[in-house]
């Protein structure tokens, strides 16, 4: 974890290099974008954001083929790529040339890694069957990567986006360890090999001062096929010389801090309103914005006497990255269309499993070790003005600048997230900038319909007045629990939600606040908890999960939520949520929670002369219905949890974060969470979670 320390270390010192002087008022005559020309050096790193695949085969012992893996093509190469997550960190340096906004350059880096993967043998006929733990036929460990890359980029305002290509190399150790069954001893043979391959990638960086830039860098590395090589000999009468071949690839995402010793000339536009909160008076027909968010999160050791298929695993780190474009176009007055393509990469801890109120709001159940592109939103919005008072709406993400009636009816049709319109809260609703725990940014007992990344298709209608709003939606549900496919049978299966929002100003505090009350009811293809427990205990099914899969049919899940936000002072606000569902049938989309209470506060940093900073503190408690508890106690698996058994207790969590506003468009957050009884199990935890989050708007 040495590399993880490098990453955490350079992120931690960033506040020391940023001051009010760095964000000075615009100066006349400055260019419209940064000129990145010249040399630079820097540090880069992450924990859990490098995903390596080690494909082996065919392997022989003493000239005999070892059928350890399912083979793919005619060459016999294994089609089972063994993924390994690791920490990476190191140094880089380069030189840029720039003509207008277009940049080209060259860069070299050296990165330490801890990529390792044991490959257990399941080979029959060699005398090692049934050995526990299984001995590794091959263990591979990559320690050091180096690359020489060209860069092509485009500069706008303080931001540089770029693509990279070039050469990459790595050193790798391969080890073969097997016991001598005659003596009970074991021997290990080692082979060191160097690889040279190619790399392709892309990145973005943002100038936070005249000398410092913060960014994200992704690269795909393909080190090619090794050809056949030997790994020494396995002892014993069935042993002999071991040989194999390997194919190594890696997907790496790293946060980077770059230092420009000569200094960068910052554009005047950089100090105006941020893209996510613009006030530029733009009333054009087109809107283009973007965001990227990088979350590194780790959990140290905790009490874990046993592991189930969906348990939280101790001592690990993972990272997630998203990059989104918000594209909007006004067809005519009151009619707009929007499209949001989004790249995502990475996984939550334990592949986003093990905690019902999960700890990373950016972690999707559709995670991947490589950047995956999805069309997450595409919708048409029609606004019908009803006259009277009007309001100006500035250009922003999924909002073309416009003037509209305060009293209005809005209709949206297409693909969207229900959280875009429901259960909003100014203090706790956006895991990219505030709380990351799922039970703090949302009403977590609401099993809102969604595919694995959290989006659905349907129709939304809202009636808005100055004092209140009423909104409702009807959308598709997944075909079955945790399915990425939405059910097209919308007339007999679907999700409905209605919300009433009241807006007020408390006379005693003279501060605004809102109360939102919502009710939901979904019909989807699910199993009934009491039924599957009875079938399993009656001996009709050996596995309760088989009973659930076999008895799913259209069933209803209903519930409600209440949501409060209240400003207490100009820089202080409080929030609270309560949500409940009937808890009789399986959840379809969100998480395994039947009741949830949460609340907390959000404090701006004006009191210590950091008005762009935010401190958040929140707590939550989640529970299960009696039938849902019995399901997990009998070995059931849910959407996120399943230890194989259950010693029930409510799941409780505390989250604290400090969001440091480096600029109006870039925020660095330090996050801590403490979870008691993860997955409602007294036998596990408590667990401590430490995270950093880098978010930028464009």
C-alpha positions as CSV (number, residue, x, y, z in Angstrom):
1,X,0.0,0.0,0.0
2,X,3.1,2.3,-0.3
3,X,1.6,3.7,-3.6
4,X,-1.7,4.4,-1.9
5,X,0.2,6.5,0.7
6,X,1.8,8.5,-2.1
7,X,-1.6,9.3,-3.5
8,X,-3.1,10.2,-0.2
9,X,-0.1,12.3,0.7
10,X,0.0,14.6,-2.3
11,X,-3.8,15.0,-2.1
12,X,-3.5,15.9,1.5
13,X,-1.0,18.8,1.0
14,X,-3.1,20.5,-1.7
15,X,-4.8,23.0,0.7
16,X,-1.3,24.4,1.6
17,X,-0.8,25.6,-1.9
18,X,-4.1,27.4,-2.4
19,X,-5.0,30.8,-1.0
20,X,-7.2,33.7,-1.8
21,X,-4.4,35.4,-3.7
22,X,-4.4,32.5,-6.2
23,X,-8.0,33.4,-7.1
24,X,-7.4,37.0,-7.8
25,X,-9.7,39.3,-9.7
26,X,-9.5,39.1,-13.5
27,X,-6.7,41.1,-15.1
28,X,-7.1,43.0,-18.4
29,X,-5.5,41.5,-21.5
30,X,-5.3,37.9,-20.3
31,X,-6.1,35.1,-22.9
32,X,-9.3,33.1,-23.0
33,X,-7.4,29.9,-22.1
34,X,-4.3,28.7,-20.3
35,X,-1.1,28.4,-22.4
36,X,0.4,25.1,-21.0
37,X,3.6,25.4,-22.9
38,X,6.9,24.5,-21.2
39,X,8.0,21.8,-18.8
40,X,6.3,20.3,-15.8
41,X,6.8,17.5,-13.2
42,X,4.4,15.9,-10.8
43,X,3.1,13.1,-8.6
44,X,0.3,10.7,-9.5
45,X,-1.4,7.9,-7.7
46,X,-4.5,6.1,-6.6
47,X,-5.6,3.2,-4.4
48,X,-7.8,0.6,-6.0
49,X,-8.1,2.3,-9.4
50,X,-5.8,0.1,-11.4
51,X,-7.4,-3.0,-12.8
52,X,-5.0,-5.7,-14.2
53,X,-6.0,-8.7,-16.2
54,X,-3.6,-11.7,-16.3
55,X,-4.6,-14.3,-18.9
56,X,-2.7,-17.6,-18.6
57,X,-2.4,-20.8,-20.7
58,X,-1.8,-23.3,-21.9
59,X,0.3,-24.5,-18.9
60,X,2.2,-27.8,-18.7
61,X,3.8,-29.8,-15.9
62,X,6.4,-32.3,-17.1
63,X,5.2,-31.9,-20.7
64,X,1.6,-32.8,-19.7
65,X,-1.2,-30.2,-20.3
66,X,-2.8,-28.8,-17.2
67,X,-6.6,-28.1,-17.8
68,X,-6.7,-25.6,-15.0
69,X,-8.9,-23.1,-16.9
70,X,-11.6,-23.2,-19.6
71,X,-9.7,-22.6,-22.8
72,X,-10.9,-20.3,-25.5
73,X,-9.4,-20.2,-29.0
74,X,-7.4,-22.9,-30.8
75,X,-4.1,-21.7,-29.3
76,X,-5.4,-23.0,-25.9
77,X,-5.0,-19.6,-24.3
78,X,-7.3,-19.2,-21.2
79,X,-10.3,-17.0,-21.8
80,X,-10.5,-16.5,-18.0
81,X,-8.8,-13.2,-17.3
82,X,-7.9,-12.9,-13.7
83,X,-8.6,-9.3,-12.6
84,X,-6.6,-7.7,-9.8
85,X,-7.1,-4.4,-8.2
86,X,-4.1,-2.5,-6.9
87,X,-2.6,0.7,-5.7
88,X,-0.4,2.7,-8.0
89,X,1.7,5.8,-7.5
90,X,4.8,7.5,-8.9
91,X,6.3,10.5,-10.7
92,X,6.0,12.0,-14.2
93,X,7.5,14.8,-16.2
94,X,7.1,16.3,-19.7
95,X,7.1,19.2,-22.1
96,X,4.3,20.9,-23.9
97,X,4.1,23.0,-27.1
98,X,0.9,25.0,-27.8
99,X,-0.4,26.8,-30.8
100,X,-3.6,28.7,-30.0
101,X,-5.8,26.3,-27.9
102,X,-4.2,23.2,-29.5
103,X,-1.4,21.4,-27.5
104,X,1.1,18.6,-28.3
105,X,3.7,17.3,-26.0
106,X,5.7,14.4,-24.7
107,X,5.7,12.8,-21.2
108,X,7.5,10.1,-19.4
109,X,6.5,8.5,-16.1
110,X,7.5,5.8,-13.7
111,X,4.9,4.2,-11.5
112,X,5.1,1.7,-8.7
113,X,2.3,-0.9,-8.5
114,X,1.2,-3.7,-6.3
115,X,-0.6,-5.8,-9.0
116,X,-0.6,-9.4,-7.9
117,X,-2.9,-12.3,-8.6
118,X,-2.6,-15.9,-7.4
119,X,-4.1,-18.4,-9.8
120,X,-5.4,-21.5,-8.0
121,X,-5.0,-24.9,-9.6
122,X,-8.1,-27.0,-10.2
123,X,-6.1,-29.5,-12.3
124,X,-7.3,-33.1,-11.8
125,X,-4.9,-36.0,-11.8
126,X,-2.0,-34.2,-10.2
127,X,-2.7,-35.1,-6.6
128,X,-3.6,-31.6,-5.3
129,X,-7.3,-31.8,-5.4
130,X,-9.1,-30.8,-2.2
131,X,-6.1,-29.0,-0.7
132,X,-7.3,-26.1,1.4
133,X,-6.3,-23.4,0.8
134,X,-5.7,-24.2,-2.9
135,X,-2.0,-23.9,-3.9
136,X,-1.3,-21.5,-6.7
137,X,-0.1,-23.0,-9.9
138,X,1.1,-19.5,-10.9
139,X,1.4,-16.3,-8.9
140,X,2.1,-13.1,-10.8
141,X,3.2,-9.7,-9.4
142,X,3.9,-6.6,-11.3
143,X,6.0,-4.0,-9.4
144,X,6.9,-1.2,-11.8
145,X,5.5,0.4,-14.9
146,X,7.1,3.0,-17.1
147,X,5.8,4.8,-20.2
148,X,6.8,7.3,-22.8
149,X,3.8,9.0,-24.3
150,X,2.8,11.7,-26.8
151,X,0.0,14.0,-25.9
152,X,-2.5,15.9,-28.0
153,X,-4.8,18.3,-26.2
154,X,-7.2,21.2,-26.4
155,X,-7.2,24.1,-23.9
156,X,-10.2,26.1,-22.8
157,X,-10.4,28.5,-19.8
158,X,-8.4,26.8,-17.1
159,X,-9.0,23.3,-18.4
160,X,-7.0,21.0,-20.7
161,X,-8.4,17.8,-22.2
162,X,-6.0,15.5,-23.9
163,X,-5.4,12.1,-25.5
164,X,-2.2,10.1,-25.1
165,X,-0.4,7.3,-27.0
166,X,3.0,5.6,-26.7
167,X,5.1,2.8,-25.3
168,X,4.8,1.1,-21.9
169,X,6.9,-1.4,-20.1
170,X,6.7,-3.4,-16.9
171,X,8.7,-5.9,-14.9
172,X,6.8,-9.0,-13.7
173,X,7.6,-11.9,-11.3
174,X,6.0,-15.3,-11.9
175,X,6.2,-17.9,-9.2
176,X,5.2,-21.5,-9.1
177,X,4.5,-23.1,-5.7
178,X,3.4,-26.7,-5.2
179,X,3.8,-29.1,-2.3
180,X,5.6,-32.4,-2.5
181,X,2.9,-34.8,-1.3
182,X,5.6,-37.4,-0.3
183,X,7.4,-35.1,2.1
184,X,4.8,-32.5,2.9
185,X,7.2,-29.7,2.0
186,X,6.7,-27.2,-0.7
187,X,9.0,-25.5,-3.2
188,X,8.7,-22.2,-5.2
189,X,10.3,-21.5,-8.5
190,X,10.6,-17.9,-9.7
191,X,11.0,-16.3,-13.1
192,X,11.4,-12.5,-13.7
193,X,10.4,-11.1,-17.1
194,X,10.3,-7.7,-18.6
195,X,7.6,-6.6,-21.0
196,X,7.3,-3.9,-23.6
197,X,3.9,-2.9,-25.1
198,X,1.7,0.0,-26.0
199,X,-0.5,2.4,-24.1
200,X,-3.5,4.6,-25.1
201,X,-5.3,7.0,-22.8
202,X,-7.0,10.3,-22.1
203,X,-7.1,12.8,-19.3
204,X,-8.2,16.2,-18.0
205,X,-6.4,18.7,-15.8
206,X,-7.4,22.0,-14.3
207,X,-5.1,24.9,-13.3
208,X,-5.8,25.7,-9.6
209,X,-3.0,28.2,-9.3
210,X,-0.3,29.7,-11.6
211,X,2.0,26.8,-10.7
212,X,-0.3,23.9,-9.8
213,X,-2.7,21.8,-11.8
214,X,-4.9,19.0,-10.6
215,X,-6.1,16.3,-13.0
216,X,-7.2,12.8,-13.8
217,X,-5.3,10.5,-16.1
218,X,-6.6,7.2,-17.6
219,X,-4.4,4.8,-19.6
220,X,-4.9,1.4,-21.1
221,X,-1.7,-0.7,-21.2
222,X,-1.3,-3.8,-23.3
223,X,2.0,-5.6,-22.7
224,X,1.3,-8.4,-25.2
225,X,1.9,-12.1,-25.1
226,X,5.0,-13.4,-23.4
227,X,5.5,-16.5,-25.5
228,X,6.2,-19.7,-23.6
229,X,8.6,-19.6,-20.6
230,X,9.6,-21.9,-17.8
231,X,8.9,-21.5,-14.1
232,X,11.2,-24.2,-12.7
233,X,10.0,-27.6,-11.6
234,X,7.2,-29.0,-9.4
235,X,8.5,-31.6,-7.0
236,X,7.1,-35.1,-6.5
237,X,6.5,-38.1,-8.8
238,X,3.8,-36.3,-10.7
239,X,5.8,-33.1,-11.0
240,X,8.3,-31.9,-13.5
241,X,9.2,-28.7,-15.4
242,X,6.4,-26.0,-15.4
243,X,5.9,-23.8,-18.4
244,X,3.2,-21.4,-19.5
245,X,2.6,-18.2,-21.4
246,X,0.8,-15.0,-20.2
247,X,-0.9,-12.0,-21.6
248,X,-1.0,-8.8,-19.4
249,X,-3.2,-5.8,-19.7
250,X,-4.0,-3.0,-17.3
251,X,-6.6,-0.2,-17.0
252,X,-5.2,2.6,-14.7
253,X,-6.9,5.7,-13.4
254,X,-4.8,8.1,-11.4
255,X,-5.2,11.5,-9.8
256,X,-2.3,13.9,-10.7
257,X,-0.7,17.0,-9.2
258,X,1.4,18.9,-11.8
259,X,3.9,21.6,-11.0
260,X,4.8,24.2,-13.7
261,X,7.9,26.0,-12.4
262,X,7.8,28.9,-14.9
263,X,4.1,29.5,-14.1
264,X,1.0,29.6,-16.2
265,X,-0.9,32.7,-17.3
266,X,-4.5,32.2,-16.1
267,X,-7.5,33.5,-18.2
268,X,-9.8,36.2,-16.9
269,X,-12.9,34.0,-17.4
270,X,-11.6,31.5,-14.8
271,X,-12.7,33.8,-11.9
272,X,-16.2,34.3,-13.1
273,X,-19.2,32.3,-12.1
274,X,-18.6,28.5,-12.1
275,X,-20.2,26.4,-14.9
276,X,-22.4,24.6,-12.4
277,X,-23.8,27.8,-11.0
278,X,-23.5,30.3,-13.9
279,X,-24.9,33.8,-14.0
280,X,-23.7,35.0,-17.4
281,X,-27.0,36.1,-18.8
282,X,-26.8,33.6,-21.7
283,X,-30.1,33.2,-23.4
284,X,-28.9,31.1,-26.3
285,X,-30.5,27.9,-27.6
286,X,-27.7,25.6,-26.8
287,X,-26.2,24.4,-23.5
288,X,-23.0,22.3,-23.0
289,X,-21.5,21.4,-19.6
290,X,-19.6,18.6,-18.1
291,X,-18.4,17.0,-14.9
292,X,-15.9,14.5,-13.7
293,X,-15.7,12.9,-10.3
294,X,-13.0,10.6,-8.9
295,X,-13.5,8.7,-5.6
296,X,-10.8,6.8,-3.8
297,X,-12.0,4.8,-0.8
298,X,-10.5,2.2,1.5
299,X,-11.5,0.2,4.6
300,X,-8.9,-1.3,7.0
301,X,-9.4,-4.5,8.9
302,X,-12.4,-5.2,11.1
303,X,-14.0,-8.1,12.8
304,X,-15.0,-10.6,10.1
305,X,-15.4,-14.2,11.5
306,X,-16.9,-15.4,8.2
307,X,-17.6,-14.3,4.6
308,X,-20.7,-14.8,2.5
309,X,-21.2,-14.2,-1.2
310,X,-22.1,-10.5,-0.7
311,X,-20.0,-9.7,2.4
312,X,-17.9,-6.6,3.0
313,X,-14.2,-7.7,2.8
314,X,-11.7,-6.2,5.2
315,X,-8.4,-4.5,4.1
316,X,-9.1,-3.2,0.6
317,X,-9.3,-0.1,-1.5
318,X,-11.3,0.7,-4.6
319,X,-11.9,3.7,-6.8
320,X,-14.6,5.0,-9.1
321,X,-14.6,7.6,-11.9
322,X,-17.4,9.2,-13.8
323,X,-17.3,11.8,-16.6
324,X,-20.5,13.3,-17.9
325,X,-21.5,15.6,-20.7
326,X,-24.7,17.7,-20.3
327,X,-26.0,18.6,-23.7
328,X,-29.1,20.7,-24.1
329,X,-31.0,22.4,-27.0
330,X,-34.0,24.6,-27.0
331,X,-36.2,23.6,-29.9
332,X,-38.7,26.4,-29.3
333,X,-39.9,28.5,-26.4
334,X,-40.8,26.1,-23.6
335,X,-39.5,23.0,-25.5
336,X,-36.1,21.6,-24.8
337,X,-34.2,18.3,-25.4
338,X,-31.3,16.9,-23.4
339,X,-28.7,14.2,-23.8
340,X,-26.2,13.0,-21.2
341,X,-23.5,10.5,-22.3
342,X,-21.4,9.3,-19.4
343,X,-18.2,7.4,-19.0
344,X,-17.8,5.4,-15.8
345,X,-15.0,3.1,-14.5
346,X,-14.3,1.2,-11.3
347,X,-16.2,-0.5,-8.5
348,X,-17.3,0.3,-5.0
349,X,-15.6,-1.6,-2.1
350,X,-16.3,-5.4,-2.4
351,X,-17.7,-4.8,-5.9
352,X,-20.4,-2.5,-4.3
353,X,-21.5,-5.1,-1.8
354,X,-21.6,-5.7,1.9
355,X,-23.3,-2.5,3.3
356,X,-27.0,-1.8,2.8
357,X,-26.5,2.0,3.1
358,X,-23.5,1.8,0.8
359,X,-20.6,4.2,1.4
360,X,-19.9,5.5,-2.1
361,X,-22.7,7.3,-3.9
362,X,-20.7,7.2,-7.2
363,X,-20.4,3.4,-7.1
364,X,-22.6,1.8,-9.7
365,X,-23.8,-1.8,-9.8
366,X,-22.8,-1.7,-13.4
367,X,-19.1,-1.1,-12.6
368,X,-16.3,-2.1,-15.0
369,X,-12.5,-2.1,-14.9
370,X,-12.4,-0.1,-18.1
371,X,-14.3,3.2,-19.0
372,X,-17.8,2.2,-20.1
373,X,-19.9,4.6,-22.1
374,X,-23.6,4.7,-21.5
375,X,-26.4,7.1,-22.7
376,X,-27.7,7.7,-19.2
377,X,-30.2,10.5,-20.0
378,X,-32.1,11.5,-23.1
379,X,-35.4,13.3,-22.6
380,X,-37.7,16.0,-23.9
381,X,-39.0,18.7,-21.5
382,X,-42.1,20.8,-22.3
383,X,-43.0,23.7,-20.0
384,X,-46.5,25.3,-20.1
385,X,-46.5,28.7,-18.5
386,X,-49.7,29.7,-16.7
387,X,-49.0,33.4,-16.5
388,X,-48.2,35.8,-13.7
389,X,-44.8,36.3,-12.1
390,X,-41.7,35.1,-14.1
391,X,-38.2,34.0,-13.1
392,X,-34.9,33.9,-15.0
393,X,-33.1,30.5,-15.1
394,X,-29.4,30.7,-15.9
395,X,-27.6,28.3,-18.2
396,X,-26.5,25.1,-16.4
397,X,-26.3,21.3,-16.6
398,X,-29.5,20.1,-18.3
399,X,-30.8,23.7,-18.3
400,X,-30.7,26.0,-21.3
401,X,-30.9,29.6,-20.1
402,X,-34.5,30.8,-20.2
403,X,-37.3,32.9,-18.6
404,X,-40.3,31.0,-17.4
405,X,-43.5,31.5,-15.4
406,X,-43.3,30.7,-11.8
407,X,-46.7,29.0,-12.0
408,X,-46.3,26.3,-14.6
409,X,-46.8,22.7,-15.7
410,X,-43.7,20.8,-16.8
411,X,-43.8,17.5,-18.6
412,X,-40.7,15.3,-19.2
413,X,-40.6,12.1,-21.3
414,X,-37.6,9.9,-21.9
415,X,-34.7,8.4,-19.9
416,X,-33.7,10.0,-16.6
417,X,-33.0,9.3,-12.9
418,X,-35.9,9.7,-10.5
419,X,-33.6,11.5,-8.1
420,X,-33.3,14.2,-10.7
421,X,-36.9,15.3,-9.8
422,X,-37.8,13.7,-6.5
423,X,-36.5,13.6,-2.9
424,X,-34.3,16.6,-3.5
425,X,-32.4,18.3,-0.6
426,X,-30.0,21.2,-0.9
427,X,-27.8,19.8,1.9
428,X,-27.8,16.1,1.2
429,X,-28.6,14.9,-2.3
430,X,-25.5,15.0,-4.5
431,X,-22.8,12.4,-3.8
432,X,-20.5,14.2,-6.1
433,X,-20.2,17.2,-3.8
434,X,-21.9,16.4,-0.4
435,X,-22.7,13.2,1.5
436,X,-21.6,9.9,-0.2
437,X,-23.5,7.4,2.0
438,X,-26.6,6.1,0.1
439,X,-28.8,6.5,3.2
440,X,-27.8,10.2,3.6
441,X,-28.3,11.5,0.1
442,X,-31.5,9.6,-0.5
443,X,-34.6,8.1,1.0
444,X,-33.1,4.7,1.0
445,X,-36.2,2.7,1.8
446,X,-37.6,4.0,-1.5
447,X,-36.8,1.2,-4.0
448,X,-36.9,3.6,-6.9
449,X,-37.0,1.9,-10.3
450,X,-33.7,1.9,-12.2
451,X,-31.3,-0.1,-14.2
452,X,-27.9,-0.9,-12.7
453,X,-26.4,2.6,-13.1
454,X,-29.6,4.1,-11.6
455,X,-31.7,5.3,-14.6
456,X,-35.1,4.4,-16.0
457,X,-37.6,5.5,-18.8
458,X,-40.9,7.0,-18.3
459,X,-43.0,10.2,-17.9
460,X,-42.8,12.9,-15.3
461,X,-45.3,15.8,-14.6
462,X,-45.0,18.7,-12.2
463,X,-47.3,21.6,-11.2
464,X,-45.3,24.4,-9.7
465,X,-46.3,27.5,-7.7
466,X,-44.2,29.8,-5.5
467,X,-45.4,28.2,-2.3
468,X,-45.5,24.6,-3.3
469,X,-45.1,22.0,-6.1
470,X,-46.8,18.7,-6.8
471,X,-45.0,16.2,-9.0
472,X,-45.6,12.6,-10.2
473,X,-43.9,10.0,-12.4
474,X,-44.6,6.6,-13.9
475,X,-41.6,4.6,-15.1
476,X,-40.3,1.2,-16.2
477,X,-39.0,-1.2,-13.6
478,X,-36.2,-3.9,-14.1
479,X,-37.2,-7.3,-15.4
480,X,-36.1,-8.8,-12.1
481,X,-34.0,-7.7,-9.0
482,X,-30.6,-6.2,-10.0
483,X,-31.3,-6.5,-13.7
484,X,-29.9,-4.0,-16.2
485,X,-32.8,-4.6,-18.5
486,X,-36.0,-2.6,-18.0
487,X,-39.3,-4.4,-18.4
488,X,-41.2,-3.3,-21.5
489,X,-44.6,-4.5,-20.0
490,X,-45.4,-1.0,-18.6
491,X,-49.2,-1.6,-18.3
492,X,-49.0,-4.3,-15.7
493,X,-45.5,-3.7,-14.3
494,X,-44.1,-0.3,-13.5
495,X,-43.2,2.2,-10.8
496,X,-45.4,5.2,-9.6
497,X,-44.3,8.0,-7.3
498,X,-46.0,11.2,-6.2
499,X,-44.5,14.0,-4.1
500,X,-45.8,17.2,-2.5
501,X,-43.2,19.9,-1.8
502,X,-44.0,22.8,0.6
503,X,-41.8,25.9,0.7
504,X,-41.8,28.2,3.7
505,X,-39.8,30.8,5.6
506,X,-39.8,30.2,9.4
507,X,-40.7,33.5,11.1
508,X,-38.5,32.8,14.1
509,X,-35.4,32.3,12.0
510,X,-36.4,34.3,8.9
511,X,-34.7,31.5,6.9
512,X,-36.1,29.4,4.0
513,X,-37.0,25.7,4.2
514,X,-38.8,22.9,2.4
515,X,-40.7,19.8,3.3
516,X,-41.2,17.0,0.8
517,X,-43.7,14.2,1.3
518,X,-43.6,11.3,-1.1
519,X,-45.5,8.0,-1.7
520,X,-44.4,5.2,-4.1
521,X,-45.7,1.9,-5.4
522,X,-43.9,-0.5,-7.7
523,X,-45.0,-3.7,-9.4
524,X,-42.2,-5.9,-10.5
525,X,-41.1,-9.6,-10.9
526,X,-40.1,-10.4,-7.3
527,X,-40.4,-13.2,-4.7
528,X,-42.2,-13.0,-1.4
529,X,-39.8,-13.4,1.7
530,X,-42.2,-15.4,3.8
531,X,-43.0,-17.8,1.0
532,X,-39.3,-18.6,0.1
533,X,-38.4,-19.0,3.8
534,X,-41.2,-21.5,4.2
535,X,-40.3,-23.4,1.0
536,X,-36.7,-23.7,2.1
537,X,-37.4,-24.7,5.7
538,X,-39.9,-27.2,4.4
539,X,-37.2,-28.9,2.3
540,X,-38.6,-28.1,-1.1
541,X,-35.5,-26.1,-2.0
542,X,-32.0,-26.7,-0.7
543,X,-31.0,-23.1,-1.4
544,X,-33.3,-20.2,-0.5
545,X,-31.9,-18.2,-3.5
546,X,-33.2,-20.9,-5.8
547,X,-36.6,-20.7,-4.1
548,X,-36.6,-16.9,-4.8
549,X,-35.7,-17.3,-8.4
550,X,-38.3,-20.0,-9.0
551,X,-41.2,-18.1,-7.4
552,X,-40.9,-14.6,-8.8
553,X,-44.0,-13.1,-10.3
554,X,-45.5,-9.6,-10.5
555,X,-45.8,-8.3,-6.9
556,X,-46.2,-4.9,-5.4
557,X,-43.9,-2.9,-3.0
558,X,-45.2,0.3,-1.5
559,X,-44.0,2.9,0.9
560,X,-43.5,6.6,1.7
561,X,-40.8,9.1,2.6
562,X,-40.5,12.5,4.3
563,X,-37.7,15.0,3.7
564,X,-36.9,18.2,5.5
565,X,-34.3,20.9,4.6
566,X,-34.1,24.1,6.8
567,X,-31.6,27.0,6.7
568,X,-30.7,27.9,10.3
569,X,-28.3,30.7,9.4
570,X,-26.8,32.1,6.2
571,X,-24.0,29.5,6.4
572,X,-25.7,26.6,8.3
573,X,-28.5,24.2,7.3
574,X,-30.0,21.0,8.7
575,X,-31.7,18.1,7.0
576,X,-33.7,15.0,8.0
577,X,-35.3,12.1,6.2
578,X,-37.5,9.2,7.1
579,X,-38.6,6.4,4.7
580,X,-40.4,3.1,5.0
581,X,-41.6,0.3,2.7
582,X,-43.8,-2.7,3.4
583,X,-40.8,-5.1,3.4
584,X,-42.9,-8.1,2.2
585,X,-41.3,-8.7,-1.3
586,X,-37.9,-8.4,-2.8
587,X,-36.4,-5.1,-3.7
588,X,-35.9,-4.5,-7.4
589,X,-33.4,-1.7,-7.9
590,X,-31.9,0.3,-5.1
591,X,-30.8,-1.5,-1.9
592,X,-31.9,-3.8,1.0
593,X,-33.5,-1.3,3.4
594,X,-37.1,-1.4,4.6
595,X,-36.9,1.6,7.1
596,X,-34.4,4.4,7.4
597,X,-34.0,7.5,9.5
598,X,-31.2,10.0,8.8
599,X,-30.3,13.6,9.5
600,X,-27.4,16.0,9.8
601,X,-26.1,19.5,9.2
602,X,-24.1,21.4,6.5
603,X,-21.9,24.3,7.4
604,X,-20.2,26.7,4.9
605,X,-16.7,27.9,5.6
606,X,-17.4,31.6,5.8
607,X,-16.7,31.6,9.5
608,X,-13.0,30.7,8.9
609,X,-12.7,32.8,5.7
610,X,-13.3,29.9,3.3
611,X,-16.8,30.5,1.9
612,X,-16.3,28.0,-0.8
613,X,-15.7,25.1,1.7
614,X,-18.3,22.9,3.3
615,X,-18.4,20.7,6.4
616,X,-21.0,18.0,6.6
617,X,-22.0,15.8,9.4
618,X,-24.7,13.2,9.2
619,X,-26.0,10.0,10.8
620,X,-28.4,7.3,9.7
621,X,-30.0,4.1,11.0
622,X,-31.5,1.4,8.6
623,X,-33.7,-1.6,9.4
624,X,-35.4,-4.7,7.9
625,X,-38.9,-6.1,8.2
626,X,-39.2,-9.4,10.2
627,X,-39.8,-11.3,6.9
628,X,-36.7,-9.7,5.3
629,X,-34.5,-10.7,8.3
630,X,-35.6,-14.3,8.1
631,X,-34.7,-14.3,4.4
632,X,-31.1,-13.3,5.1
633,X,-30.8,-15.5,8.2
634,X,-31.6,-18.5,6.0
635,X,-28.8,-17.6,3.5
636,X,-30.7,-15.2,1.2
637,X,-28.8,-12.8,-1.1
638,X,-30.2,-9.3,-1.6
639,X,-29.3,-6.4,-4.0
640,X,-26.2,-5.5,-2.0
641,X,-25.8,-7.7,1.0
642,X,-25.8,-11.4,2.1
643,X,-23.4,-12.9,4.7
644,X,-24.9,-16.3,4.4
645,X,-26.3,-16.0,7.9
646,X,-27.6,-13.1,10.1
647,X,-27.4,-12.0,13.7
648,X,-29.7,-9.1,13.3
649,X,-29.2,-5.5,14.5
650,X,-30.0,-2.2,12.8
651,X,-27.3,-0.9,10.5
652,X,-26.0,2.5,11.8
653,X,-23.6,4.9,10.1
654,X,-22.0,8.2,10.8
655,X,-20.4,10.3,8.0
656,X,-18.3,13.5,8.2
657,X,-16.7,15.3,5.3
658,X,-14.8,18.4,4.5
659,X,-15.2,19.7,0.9
660,X,-12.4,22.1,0.0
661,X,-13.2,24.5,-2.8
662,X,-10.0,24.8,-4.7
663,X,-11.8,27.0,-7.2
664,X,-15.4,27.6,-8.0
665,X,-15.3,24.6,-10.4
666,X,-13.0,22.2,-8.5
667,X,-13.7,20.6,-5.1
668,X,-11.5,18.2,-3.2
669,X,-13.3,16.3,-0.4
670,X,-12.0,14.3,2.5
671,X,-14.6,11.8,3.8
672,X,-14.8,9.5,6.8
673,X,-17.6,7.0,7.6
674,X,-18.1,4.7,10.5
675,X,-20.6,1.8,10.0
676,X,-21.9,-0.3,12.9
677,X,-23.4,-3.7,12.0
678,X,-22.7,-3.6,8.3
679,X,-25.4,-5.6,6.4
680,X,-27.4,-5.7,9.7
681,X,-25.0,-8.3,11.2
682,X,-23.8,-8.0,14.8
683,X,-21.1,-10.5,13.9
684,X,-19.4,-8.1,11.6
685,X,-17.6,-4.7,12.1
686,X,-17.7,-2.0,13.1
687,X,-15.9,-0.7,10.0
688,X,-14.1,2.5,9.3
689,X,-14.1,4.0,5.7
690,X,-11.7,6.6,4.6
691,X,-12.1,8.4,1.2
692,X,-11.0,11.3,-1.0
693,X,-13.1,12.7,-3.8
694,X,-12.1,15.1,-6.6
695,X,-14.9,16.8,-8.5
696,X,-14.7,19.3,-11.3
697,X,-17.4,21.1,-13.4
698,X,-16.8,22.4,-16.9
